[in-house]
Amino acid sequence: MPSFGLHRYKQGLRFVPVDDEGFKLRGDRQHLLYKGRKKSHRFTILGDKSFEYDCILKSEPESNIISLRMEGAENFDFLRQPDFVKEPFLKGSYAVYKKETLVGEGTGKLCHIHRPEVIDARGRRCWGALAVADNELRITIPEWWLSEARYPVVVDPLIGTTVVGSQYLYLYNLDDVEQYGEDEIWYQVLFEYCIPVNRFLVPDTINGICTAFMYVNDDSFGEGGGKPVLYSDNNNYPLTRKSKNENFADFTVNRNKPVGWRSSTFQSNGAINSGSYIWFGVYTDFCWETRFDYGVICYENDWIDLNIGNTIPNTYPYFDDYSDYKLSMYFTYGPAQNYIRTITQGVSLSEIKRLTGNYKRRMPETVGINSLPERIGTYLRQVFINVHINQVFSHWGAFIRDLSINAGSSAEAKHIANYYRVNKDTVQAFGIGLRSLFVFVRIVSKIIFRDYIFRWFLRAKEDYILKSIICREIILDSRC
């Protein structure tokens, strides 16, 4: 069966097409094609930390929904991006994050499943719709489009493995667009003199120096900058400052400072216990333009107090308002035990040797067969019986017995080997047993002979014996 997997944390995610037919495999560690009878599945690892999955429909399918089973889906949140976002391939797409993003596991983002494009043999294109139901990813293709398509049809979703958010613009006049149909006005997301924070889970006690990483996407004013900060959790709301000695991070973007990650250090203010939640964010001394995904609570309350020198507040400023942003930021730490958390990531195609066998047998009647590969046997028996009496009485009978046995077996095994070995075995078997029986009997009696025999029989006072040419006696007993 085709499958492909992603891994960045202990819990990975593997995609498996929901198909029950056998496939022929060819390719290498970068390209794999599972060729089936009704549809094929193609996987390609791209060089920009993303990969492409193509489902190739060879004829009009029975359903307009293509399903992929996701093994390990229970460990992740699938954050659907709104339909109003600017880029068409991100409308209704899914950002996949860990359900519990641990401190030291980066932003917690595993991948981004982009909106699939569907292309037919004439080059006609349309967008498919994505949906996640339990552990299945479903791609819906418009029925009207499929009915007019020329096959083969390629369904082409792109899955990116970057850890940064997919969005950087927000729709300034969303309400007016929805209510009055006004033209859309888009702005770069920018935090200025406020404290945007997201919540993280602490897996091990924090007590010491931490390093913060914050993604910078733009610098509209040429003076971006800020400091990393921690706040305690109080019923899913940031409360008390838990950091100190926060160092400034430069968010300016120019020729020498390109778009990307910036880092700075801070210390925990006392021990932060394992298993507790913490709110991590940035005190934007000037401004910060970053990337994000929709779908997670982000408090971003304003804070500016020129009288005290714009210092970080010890209690998070309370305003009952929040945004729907998962920001591209995270931090790591190193306790006194010199604990180091290593994050591994990558994309892998199926690398486990698997043997799959399919055996189908259809029989109208159970028969015993001994089948060998590519063996066909046929048995035919015919019996004819003819009886003639005085060239007048004629009996013709026919018995035909036809027993057909077909048994076929085909096997195929392919190995592709290299360092980091990839082995795929496919075995297919098909057997058919058929048995049929046909009996036809015909008796012909001429009326002249019948009247003649019966007249003699009625007159006779003794048994009348008729003998056939094959010495078979027929005795007619007279009761007169």
C-alpha positions as CSV (number, residue, x, y, z in Angstrom):
1,M,0.0,0.0,0.0
2,P,1.2,3.6,-0.7
3,S,2.1,5.7,2.3
4,F,4.3,8.6,3.2
5,G,5.2,10.2,6.5
6,L,6.4,13.3,8.2
7,H,8.4,13.5,11.4
8,R,9.6,16.4,13.5
9,Y,8.7,15.3,17.0
10,K,8.3,12.0,18.8
11,Q,4.8,11.8,17.3
12,G,4.9,11.8,13.5
13,L,2.1,11.8,10.9
14,R,1.7,9.2,8.2
15,F,-0.7,9.5,5.2
16,V,-2.2,6.3,3.7
17,P,-4.6,6.3,0.7
18,V,-7.8,4.4,1.4
19,D,-7.5,1.9,-1.6
20,D,-7.8,-1.9,-1.6
21,E,-6.3,-2.7,-4.9
22,G,-2.8,-3.8,-5.6
23,F,-0.1,-1.5,-6.9
24,K,3.1,-1.7,-8.9
25,L,5.9,0.4,-7.4
26,R,8.7,2.2,-9.2
27,G,10.9,5.2,-8.3
28,D,13.6,6.1,-5.9
29,R,14.0,7.9,-2.5
30,Q,12.8,11.2,-4.1
31,H,10.1,10.0,-6.4
32,L,7.7,7.1,-5.9
33,L,4.8,6.0,-8.2
34,Y,2.3,3.4,-7.0
35,K,0.5,2.4,-10.3
36,G,-2.9,0.9,-9.8
37,R,-5.7,-0.3,-12.1
38,K,-8.2,2.5,-11.4
39,K,-5.9,5.2,-9.9
40,S,-2.3,5.8,-9.1
41,H,-0.5,7.6,-6.3
42,R,2.6,9.6,-6.8
43,F,4.9,11.1,-4.1
44,T,7.7,13.6,-4.8
45,I,10.0,15.1,-2.2
46,L,10.8,18.7,-3.2
47,G,14.0,20.6,-2.4
48,D,12.3,23.4,-0.4
49,K,11.3,21.2,2.6
50,S,8.0,20.3,1.1
51,F,6.6,17.4,-0.9
52,E,3.9,16.8,-3.4
53,Y,1.3,14.1,-3.4
54,D,-0.6,13.4,-6.6
55,C,-3.6,11.2,-7.0
56,I,-4.1,10.2,-10.6
57,L,-7.6,9.2,-11.6
58,K,-7.6,7.0,-14.8
59,S,-11.3,7.2,-15.4
60,E,-14.4,8.8,-13.8
61,P,-14.4,7.7,-10.2
62,E,-17.4,6.3,-8.3
63,S,-17.1,9.1,-5.7
64,N,-15.9,12.7,-6.0
65,I,-14.1,12.4,-2.6
66,I,-10.6,11.2,-2.2
67,S,-9.6,10.1,1.3
68,L,-6.3,9.7,3.0
69,R,-6.1,8.0,6.4
70,M,-3.8,9.9,8.8
71,E,-2.0,7.7,11.3
72,G,-1.1,9.7,14.4
73,A,-3.7,12.4,13.8
74,E,-4.8,12.2,17.4
75,N,-1.6,14.0,18.4
76,F,-2.1,17.1,16.3
77,D,-4.5,20.0,15.8
78,F,-5.6,20.8,12.3
79,L,-6.1,24.5,12.1
80,R,-8.3,25.4,9.2
81,Q,-7.4,28.7,7.5
82,P,-10.3,31.0,6.7
83,D,-11.7,31.4,3.2
84,F,-11.1,35.1,3.2
85,V,-7.3,34.9,3.2
86,K,-5.6,36.5,0.2
87,E,-3.7,33.6,-1.4
88,P,-6.1,31.2,-3.3
89,F,-4.0,28.1,-2.4
90,L,-4.3,28.9,1.3
91,K,-8.1,29.4,1.4
92,G,-9.5,26.5,3.5
93,S,-6.0,25.0,3.9
94,Y,-4.8,23.4,7.1
95,A,-1.9,24.3,9.4
96,V,-1.0,21.2,11.5
97,Y,0.3,21.8,15.0
98,K,1.0,19.6,18.0
99,K,-1.9,19.5,20.4
100,E,0.4,20.4,23.2
101,T,3.4,22.4,22.0
102,L,6.2,21.7,24.5
103,V,8.8,24.3,25.3
104,G,11.9,23.2,23.3
105,E,9.8,21.8,20.4
106,G,9.9,25.0,18.2
107,T,6.7,26.5,17.1
108,G,5.0,23.2,17.3
109,K,4.1,23.2,13.5
110,L,4.5,20.0,11.7
111,C,3.3,20.9,8.2
112,H,0.9,22.9,6.1
113,I,-1.6,21.1,3.8
114,H,-2.4,23.5,0.9
115,R,-5.6,23.6,-1.0
116,P,-5.4,21.0,-3.8
117,E,-5.6,21.9,-7.5
118,V,-7.2,19.5,-9.9
119,I,-6.0,19.3,-13.5
120,D,-7.5,17.2,-16.4
121,A,-5.8,16.0,-19.6
122,R,-6.9,19.1,-21.5
123,G,-5.3,21.4,-18.9
124,R,-8.6,22.4,-17.3
125,R,-8.2,23.4,-13.6
126,C,-10.3,23.8,-10.5
127,W,-9.8,23.9,-6.8
128,G,-10.6,21.0,-4.6
129,A,-12.0,21.4,-1.0
130,L,-10.2,20.1,2.1
131,A,-11.8,18.7,5.2
132,V,-10.5,16.8,8.2
133,A,-12.9,14.2,9.8
134,D,-11.4,12.3,12.7
135,N,-8.3,10.6,11.3
136,E,-9.1,11.2,7.6
137,L,-8.1,14.0,5.2
138,R,-10.8,14.3,2.5
139,I,-10.4,16.1,-0.8
140,T,-13.7,16.9,-2.5
141,I,-13.8,17.6,-6.3
142,P,-16.8,19.4,-7.8
143,E,-19.0,16.7,-9.4
144,W,-19.9,18.9,-12.4
145,W,-16.2,19.4,-13.2
146,L,-15.5,15.7,-13.0
147,S,-18.4,14.8,-15.4
148,E,-16.9,17.1,-18.1
149,A,-13.2,16.2,-17.5
150,R,-10.9,14.4,-19.8
151,Y,-9.0,11.6,-18.1
152,P,-6.5,11.1,-16.6
153,V,-7.2,13.7,-13.9
154,V,-4.4,14.7,-11.4
155,V,-5.4,15.9,-7.9
156,D,-2.4,17.9,-6.7
157,P,-2.2,19.1,-3.0
158,L,1.2,20.5,-1.8
159,I,2.3,19.7,1.7
160,G,4.9,22.1,3.1
161,T,7.0,21.3,6.1
162,T,8.2,24.8,7.1
163,V,7.7,25.7,10.7
164,V,6.8,29.3,10.1
165,G,3.2,30.5,9.7
166,S,1.5,30.7,6.3
167,Q,0.0,34.2,6.8
168,Y,1.4,37.6,7.1
169,L,-1.5,39.8,6.0
170,Y,-4.8,40.5,7.6
171,L,-8.0,41.9,6.1
172,Y,-8.5,45.3,7.6
173,N,-12.1,45.8,6.6
174,L,-13.5,42.3,6.8
175,D,-16.9,43.3,8.2
176,D,-17.4,45.9,5.4
177,V,-16.4,43.4,2.7
178,E,-18.9,40.9,4.0
179,Q,-21.7,43.3,4.6
180,Y,-21.3,45.9,1.9
181,G,-19.0,44.3,-0.7
182,E,-16.3,46.9,-0.3
183,D,-12.9,46.3,-1.9
184,E,-10.5,44.4,0.3
185,I,-7.8,46.3,2.2
186,W,-4.9,44.2,3.3
187,Y,-2.2,45.1,5.8
188,Q,0.9,43.4,7.1
189,V,0.4,42.1,10.6
190,L,2.3,44.5,12.9
191,F,2.6,44.6,16.7
192,E,3.6,48.0,18.2
193,Y,4.0,48.8,21.8
194,C,2.0,45.7,22.9
195,I,2.8,42.2,24.2
196,P,1.5,39.3,21.9
197,V,1.7,35.9,23.7
198,N,0.8,32.3,23.0
199,R,0.6,29.4,25.5
200,F,3.2,26.5,25.8
201,L,3.5,23.4,28.0
202,V,6.6,23.0,30.2
203,P,7.9,19.4,30.0
204,D,10.8,19.9,32.4
205,T,11.5,22.4,35.1
206,I,12.8,25.7,33.8
207,N,15.3,27.4,36.0
208,G,18.0,29.4,34.2
209,I,18.9,31.0,30.9
210,C,16.6,30.6,28.0
211,T,17.0,31.5,24.3
212,A,14.2,33.0,22.3
213,F,13.6,32.8,18.6
214,M,11.3,35.2,16.8
215,Y,10.6,35.3,13.0
216,V,10.8,38.7,11.3
217,N,8.9,38.9,8.0
218,D,9.2,42.7,7.2
219,D,10.2,46.1,8.7
220,S,7.9,48.8,7.4
221,F,9.3,51.6,9.7
222,G,13.0,50.7,9.8
223,E,13.1,50.5,13.6
224,G,11.7,47.1,14.6
225,G,12.7,45.5,17.9
226,G,11.5,43.9,21.1
227,K,12.3,41.6,24.1
228,P,11.2,38.0,24.9
229,V,9.0,37.7,28.0
230,L,7.2,35.0,30.0
231,Y,4.0,35.1,32.0
232,S,2.4,32.5,34.2
233,D,-1.0,30.9,33.4
234,N,-4.1,31.7,35.3
235,N,-7.2,29.8,34.0
236,N,-6.0,30.0,30.4
237,Y,-5.0,33.7,30.7
238,P,-1.5,35.3,31.2
239,L,-1.0,36.8,34.6
240,T,2.4,37.1,36.4
241,R,5.7,37.9,34.8
242,K,8.1,34.9,35.1
243,S,11.1,36.2,33.2
244,K,13.9,38.6,33.9
245,N,17.0,40.1,32.3
246,E,15.3,40.1,28.9
247,N,17.7,41.1,26.2
248,F,16.8,43.3,23.2
249,A,16.3,41.6,19.8
250,D,16.7,43.7,16.6
251,F,13.8,43.3,14.2
252,T,15.0,45.6,11.4
253,V,15.3,44.2,7.9
254,N,17.8,45.5,5.4
255,R,20.5,44.3,3.1
256,N,22.7,43.0,5.9
257,K,19.7,41.7,8.0
258,P,17.4,39.7,5.8
259,V,14.0,38.3,6.6
260,G,14.3,35.4,9.0
261,W,14.8,34.3,12.6
262,R,16.1,36.7,15.3
263,S,17.3,35.5,18.8
264,S,18.0,36.9,22.2
265,T,18.3,35.5,25.7
266,F,16.4,35.9,29.0
267,Q,16.3,34.2,32.4
268,S,13.4,32.5,34.3
269,N,12.4,34.4,37.4
270,G,12.5,31.5,39.7
271,A,11.7,27.9,38.9
272,I,8.9,27.1,36.5
273,N,7.6,23.6,37.3
274,S,7.3,20.7,34.9
275,G,3.8,20.1,33.6
276,S,2.7,23.7,34.0
277,Y,1.6,26.1,31.3
278,I,3.5,29.3,30.4
279,W,2.7,32.2,28.2
280,F,5.6,33.2,26.0
281,G,5.7,36.3,23.8
282,V,7.4,39.5,22.8
283,Y,7.3,42.9,24.4
284,T,7.5,45.0,21.3
285,D,9.5,48.1,22.3
286,F,9.0,49.4,18.8
287,C,7.3,47.1,16.3
288,W,7.4,43.5,15.1
289,E,6.1,42.2,11.8
290,T,6.0,38.4,11.7
291,R,4.1,35.4,10.3
292,F,1.3,33.4,11.8
293,D,-1.5,30.9,11.3
294,Y,-5.1,31.3,12.2
295,G,-6.6,29.1,14.9
296,V,-4.9,29.7,18.3
297,I,-5.7,32.2,21.1
298,C,-3.2,35.1,21.1
299,Y,-3.4,37.9,23.6
300,E,-1.8,41.1,22.3
301,N,-2.8,43.8,24.8
302,D,-1.3,47.2,24.4
303,W,1.3,48.5,26.8
304,I,3.1,51.9,26.8
305,D,4.0,54.0,29.8
306,L,6.5,56.7,29.0
307,N,6.7,57.8,32.6
308,I,8.5,54.6,33.6
309,G,10.6,54.1,30.5
310,N,8.5,51.5,28.7
311,T,9.5,48.7,31.1
312,I,7.9,45.3,30.9
313,P,4.9,45.1,33.3
314,N,5.0,42.5,36.1
315,T,1.3,41.8,35.6
316,Y,0.0,41.2,32.2
317,P,-2.2,44.2,31.2
318,Y,-5.8,43.0,31.3
319,F,-8.1,43.6,28.4
320,D,-10.8,41.1,27.6
321,D,-9.8,40.8,23.9
322,Y,-7.6,38.4,21.9
323,S,-6.7,37.5,18.3
324,D,-6.8,34.2,16.5
325,Y,-3.0,34.0,15.8
326,K,-0.5,31.3,16.3
327,L,2.7,33.4,16.0
328,S,6.1,32.2,14.6
329,M,8.1,32.3,17.8
330,Y,9.5,29.8,20.4
331,F,12.2,29.5,23.0
332,T,14.5,26.8,24.3
333,Y,16.3,26.4,27.7
334,G,19.2,24.6,29.4
335,P,18.7,23.6,33.0
336,A,21.5,23.0,35.5
337,Q,21.8,19.4,34.3
338,N,23.0,20.7,30.9
339,Y,19.8,19.3,29.4
340,I,19.7,19.8,25.6
341,R,16.6,19.1,23.5
342,T,17.2,18.1,19.9
343,I,14.6,18.5,17.3
344,T,14.8,16.3,14.2
345,Q,12.7,16.8,11.2
346,G,12.2,15.5,7.7
347,V,10.0,13.8,5.1
348,S,10.2,10.1,4.5
349,L,8.6,7.8,2.0
350,S,7.8,4.2,2.9
351,E,11.0,2.6,4.0
352,I,9.7,-0.5,5.7
353,K,9.7,-3.8,3.9
354,R,6.2,-5.0,3.6
355,L,4.6,-8.0,1.9
356,T,1.0,-7.6,0.7
357,G,-0.9,-10.5,-0.8
358,N,-4.4,-10.4,-2.4
359,Y,-6.2,-13.6,-3.3
360,K,-9.6,-13.6,-4.9
361,R,-11.6,-16.7,-5.8
362,R,-15.1,-16.9,-7.3
363,M,-16.8,-20.4,-7.7
364,P,-20.4,-21.3,-8.5
365,E,-19.8,-24.7,-6.9
366,T,-17.0,-25.8,-4.7
367,V,-14.6,-28.1,-6.5
368,G,-11.2,-29.4,-5.6
369,I,-8.4,-28.0,-7.8
370,N,-4.7,-28.3,-7.9
371,S,-3.5,-25.1,-9.5
372,L,0.0,-24.1,-10.7
373,P,1.1,-20.8,-12.1
374,E,-0.2,-20.2,-15.6
375,R,-2.0,-23.6,-15.9
376,I,-5.3,-24.0,-17.8
377,G,-7.1,-27.3,-17.9
378,T,-10.3,-28.3,-19.8
379,Y,-12.3,-31.5,-19.5
380,L,-15.1,-32.5,-21.9
381,R,-17.1,-35.6,-21.9
382,Q,-19.9,-36.5,-24.4
383,V,-22.1,-39.6,-24.5
384,F,-24.5,-40.4,-27.3
385,I,-27.0,-43.3,-27.2
386,N,-29.1,-44.3,-30.3
387,V,-31.8,-47.1,-30.3
388,H,-33.6,-48.2,-33.6
389,I,-36.4,-50.8,-33.8
390,N,-37.5,-52.0,-37.2
391,Q,-36.5,-48.7,-38.6
392,V,-39.7,-47.2,-37.2
393,F,-39.1,-46.6,-33.5
394,S,-36.2,-44.2,-32.9
395,H,-34.8,-43.1,-29.5
396,W,-32.0,-40.6,-29.4
397,G,-30.4,-39.4,-26.2
398,A,-27.5,-37.2,-25.5
399,F,-25.5,-36.7,-22.3
400,I,-23.0,-33.9,-22.3
401,R,-20.8,-33.1,-19.4
402,D,-18.5,-30.1,-19.5
403,L,-16.1,-29.4,-16.7
404,S,-13.8,-26.4,-17.1
405,I,-11.1,-25.7,-14.6
406,N,-9.1,-22.5,-14.9
407,A,-6.5,-21.6,-12.3
408,G,-4.1,-18.8,-12.7
409,S,-1.4,-17.4,-10.5
410,S,0.8,-14.5,-11.1
411,A,3.5,-13.2,-8.8
412,E,5.7,-10.2,-9.0
413,A,8.4,-9.0,-6.8
414,K,10.5,-5.9,-7.2
415,H,13.4,-4.7,-5.1
416,I,14.9,-1.3,-5.1
417,A,18.0,-1.1,-2.8
418,N,20.4,1.6,-1.9
419,Y,22.1,2.8,1.2
420,Y,19.1,3.4,3.5
421,R,17.4,0.6,1.8
422,V,13.9,0.7,0.3
423,N,12.3,-2.7,-0.3
424,K,8.8,-3.1,-1.7
425,D,7.2,-6.6,-2.5
426,T,3.9,-7.0,-4.2
427,V,2.3,-10.4,-4.6
428,Q,-0.9,-10.9,-6.5
429,A,-2.8,-14.2,-6.9
430,F,-6.0,-14.9,-8.7
431,G,-7.7,-18.2,-9.0
432,I,-10.9,-19.3,-10.8
433,G,-12.7,-22.7,-10.5
434,L,-15.6,-23.4,-12.8
435,R,-17.8,-26.4,-13.2
436,S,-20.8,-26.8,-15.4
437,L,-23.1,-29.8,-16.2
438,F,-25.6,-29.9,-19.1
439,V,-27.9,-32.8,-19.8
440,F,-30.1,-33.1,-22.8
441,V,-32.4,-36.1,-23.5
442,R,-34.7,-36.4,-26.5
443,I,-37.1,-39.3,-27.1
444,V,-38.9,-39.5,-30.5
445,S,-41.8,-41.8,-31.1
446,K,-43.7,-41.9,-34.3
447,I,-47.5,-42.2,-34.2
448,I,-47.7,-45.0,-36.8
449,F,-45.5,-47.3,-34.8
450,R,-47.3,-46.4,-31.5
451,D,-50.7,-47.5,-32.9
452,Y,-49.2,-50.6,-34.3
453,I,-47.5,-51.6,-31.0
454,F,-50.5,-50.9,-28.9
455,R,-52.8,-52.9,-31.1
456,W,-50.5,-55.9,-30.8
457,F,-50.1,-55.4,-27.1
458,L,-53.9,-55.3,-26.5
459,R,-54.4,-58.5,-28.4
460,A,-51.6,-60.4,-26.8
461,K,-52.2,-62.7,-23.8
462,E,-48.6,-63.1,-23.0
463,D,-45.7,-60.9,-22.3
464,Y,-44.4,-59.0,-25.3
465,I,-40.7,-58.6,-25.4
466,L,-38.8,-56.0,-27.4
467,K,-35.1,-56.0,-27.8
468,S,-32.8,-53.2,-28.9
469,I,-29.7,-53.5,-30.9
470,I,-27.7,-53.2,-27.7
471,C,-29.5,-56.1,-26.1
472,R,-31.4,-54.1,-23.6
473,E,-34.8,-55.7,-22.7
474,I,-38.0,-53.7,-22.5
475,I,-40.9,-55.7,-21.0
476,L,-44.5,-54.5,-21.4
477,D,-46.8,-56.4,-19.1
478,S,-50.3,-56.9,-20.4
479,R,-53.1,-56.9,-17.8
480,C,-56.0,-57.9,-20.2
